[in-house]
């Protein structure tokens, strides 16, 4: 029996300028993507909840609900990849977008070829069906690049090997895996991964990052997926 044809990835493009939207949608469609276009941020979260969206291209400067707020809404229930489109290239805006859970940040003007390449790269890291859409559907042990996270068993694998993690090492890595690429401050990680955050200092996070890195290198000596952002915090390169 012949295999059913694969369904092309669907990109939800949220851009209030129709001319810019067309210059973005055309090369994506030419590369085989399905593109849905919305002019406003209102309703984007509802559309993603319906399922079938593999990546969101999100303009920061929307006239109704700002792109940062839309991203915040999405991250409350979904891990769908989000790539910001913006005319602003200030570092503070990039950091804010990544802290909110965006996967990438593309400043205008940009080449269509580069944008398509970035979309493809993000979709490789977030296979369809593992984005936690409507109803929290998806694999019990979703893959994030080289990582596999079994939430029910509270177990994380790296390159197919189980990581022997302490309680707080697991909580820290699980938090980073929730949003690969997002920069989380030490205070955020401390608040989300430690039950006794008020009694722990931010240097506790650094200590556990150090032991996590050692355990990852125990599997692959050249591995360094936990990235340090000086003066800001940490992010995870799951690829």
Secondary structure by P-SEA (a helix, b strand, c coil): cccccccccccccccccaaaaaaaaaaaaaabbbbbbbccccaaaaaaaaccccccccccccccccaaaaaaaaacccccbbbbbcccccaaaaaaaaaacccccccccccaaaaaaaaaaaaaacccccccccccccccccccccbbbcccccbbbcccccccccaaaaaaaaaaaccccccccaaaaaacccccccccccaaaaaaaaaaaaaaaaacccccccccccccccccccc
